[in-house]
């Protein structure tokens, strides 16, 4: 008598593993922050750079949703978000009378406070830290305004080297269209009006943003960050960023 057929056992469904950040060789650009054991910073620091109107905020919001849907805890930092000096910096810029050195030190203080009280604790807790601009924007702005590069490197020697830096490069002509569409007005400082490039704010904006783009191109050769074509539709930019961050999480890309 033939034996009854045994039912086939289906292979168990295996969910795709969530990439978990693995500890890398952490380091600071210079002297760093005292009494910090970088080996304990198990999270990842991802930086998205770009001018106003480049789509940074949109891309970071998409990355947050994408990362959290995959099980990663995230936190965000950016310019003028320090509890220590953000309001004072905003008020000081409102008068359009800040000297270049004073503005540089204001922003450096804003960055240092966030680094010590937000970025480093979050990385120690294993978070994905998404930075809406980092020291590169601050350095580019200062270099365009004639600040000494060696002084700036020393000033930002406290900065932690990120795991990945993406610069959304958008043409000045595209930037001005996006800025007008969103705010209907150009910003005094983002137009470089303090530099005396032109009496016309529109013309000054184009010249200033062109200078910033050239400076970022030079900084890219020093800091080795990735330049992303930001003139494309937001969906294409998002897809490229996700692909590259996926590589970072899987450990195929090291720090900058």
N, C-alpha and C positions, 0 to 999 in steps of 0.2 A: 504494500500500500504506500503510495507516494507521500512524502512528508509535506505538510502544509507549508506554503511559501511564507517566509517571514516578511513582514512589512519593511519597506526600505526606510532607513533612518536618514532623515535630512540633515545636512550639515548645519550646525548652529549658526544663526546670523551673527556676524561679527561687525560691530560698528566701527567705522573708521576712527582710529585713535586721534584724540585731540593733540596737536603738537604742543608740547610743554617746554617752556624756555629752559635751557640747560645752562649751568654756570659757565661763563666764558672768562677770558682774561680781561678783567676790568682794569681801567686806568683813567687817570685824569689827564687833561692836556698839560697841566703844569704842576703847581704845588698842591692842588687839590684842597679838599676840606679836611682839617685835622681830625684825628681819632676815628676815621672811617675805615672799616675793614671791607674793602671792595669785594672780597670773596663771598661776602654774605648778601650781596645784591643780586638776587636770583631772578628778578624781573627783567623786562626788556624796555629800553628807551628808544622810541621811534620818533623821529623829527620830520615834520613837513614844513618846508620853507617856501617862501614866495611873497610877492608884493600883494598889497590890498587889491582884491579883484581877481586874484589868480585862482581862486577856488579852494584855498586851504581849508577854510571852515567847513565847507560842504564835504570835502574829502575826509576830513577827520571825523565828522559826524557819521559818515558811511562806514569808516573803519571801526568806529566804536560799536556800531550795531553788528557788524560782521564778526568782530572779535568776541563780543559778549554772547552772540548766538553760538559760538564755538566753545563756550565755557571759560573764557578768560575774563578776569577782573581787570577793569581799566580805570585810569584816572587821566585828567587832562591838565596841562599847564600852558601858559602862553605869556605874551607881553602884557604888562600892566595888570597882572592878576595877584600881585603880592598884597597880603593883608597889611603889610608894613608901610608901603609907599604908593600903592596904586592910585588912590584918590588924590594924593598930593601931586603926583606926576601928571595926572590928567589936568588938574587945576593950573599947574605951572605951564603946561603946554598951551593952555587956552589963551594966554596973553601974547603968544608968539614972540617972546622976548628972551627965551632961554639961550644962554651961551652954549656953544658946542660941547665944551668940557662939562658943564653942569648937567646938560641933558644926558651925556654919556654916563656920568656917574649915577644919575637917577636910575637909568635903565639897568646899570650893573647892580645896583642895590636891589632893584625889583627882582632881577634874576637870581642873585645870591640868596635872597630870602626864600624864594620858591624852591631852589635847589636843596637847601638845608631842611626846610620844613614840609615839603611836599614830594619832590622827586626822589630823594634818597630814602625816606621812610617807605614810600610806595614800592620802590624797587626791592627794598629789604623784605617787604611782605609778599613779593612775587607778582606784583601788578605789572600790567602793560601800561607804560606811561607814554601818552601821545602828546607831543609838544607842538603847539601851533606857533612855530618859529622858536629859534634857539639863539645861541650866541652869534651865528653867522649873519643874520639880519642886522644885529646890533653892530657887528664889526663892519659890515658893508656900508651901513649908514654913516658910521664914524669915519671910515676911510675916504668916502666920497667928500666928507666935510674937512678933510685934511688932517685928521688925527694921526698920531704916530703909530705905525703898525706894531713896533716892538712893545710900546706901552700897552696897546690893546691886548696883545698876546699875553702879557704878564697879568693884566687886569682880569682876563677870562681864563687864567690858568687854573682857577677853581673848578672849571666845568668838567663834568664827566663826559668821556667819549661815548657818544650814542652807539647803539647797535646798528642803526641804519639812519641815513639822512637823505630825504628826497626834496629836491628843489623844483617846484612847479614853474617852469619858464614860460612866460606869456609875453607876447610882443607888447610894447608900450601902447600901440594903437588899439589893441584888443583890451588892454587894461583900462584905458580911458573910457571906452564904450561901456564896459561892464560896471565901472564905478559910477558913471552917470546914470545907468539903468537902475542901479541899486540905491544910490544916495542922492542923485540929482545935483551933486556939488562935489568939487575937488577939495581935498584936505591941504591945508597950508604946508605942513611938514612933508607929506607924501608927494607934494608937488615940488619940493626943494626950493620954495620961495625964499627961504633964509639964505640961500646961496647966491642970489642975485643973477640967476641964469637968464631970466627974462622978466619983463614987467607983466607979461601976459601969463596967467596961471596955467592955461591950457598948454601953451608952448613950453613953459617951465616944467610941467608935469612930464611931457614927452622926453625932454632932455634929461631930466633927473632920473626917470625910470630907466632910460638907456644907460646912464652911468652906473646905476645900481646893478643892472644886468651884466655889464662888462666886469664889474667888481666881483660878482658872484662867479663868473666864469673863471676869474683868476683864483678865487678862493677854492673853487672846485679842484684845481690842480694841487692845492696844498692839503685840503682836508678830505679829498677823495669821496665826496658825496655824489649821489646819482642825480642827473638832470632829467626831468620828466617833461615831455611836451605837453604843456597845459593849455594849448590852443585847441586841443581836441575836445569832443563832447565829454561831459563828466563821467558817463558810463565807461568809456574807454580808459580814462585816467584811473578810475576806481579799479577796473579789472587788472591793470598793470600793477598798481600799488599792492593789491591783495596777493598777486602772484609773487611779487618780490618779498613781501612780508612773510608769506608762507615759507619761503626759502630761509629767511632769518630764523623763524621759529623751529625749523627742522635742523638748524645748526650748520647749514651749508654756507652761511655768510657770517663773517665775524664782525667785530666792531669797526667803526670808521677809522 
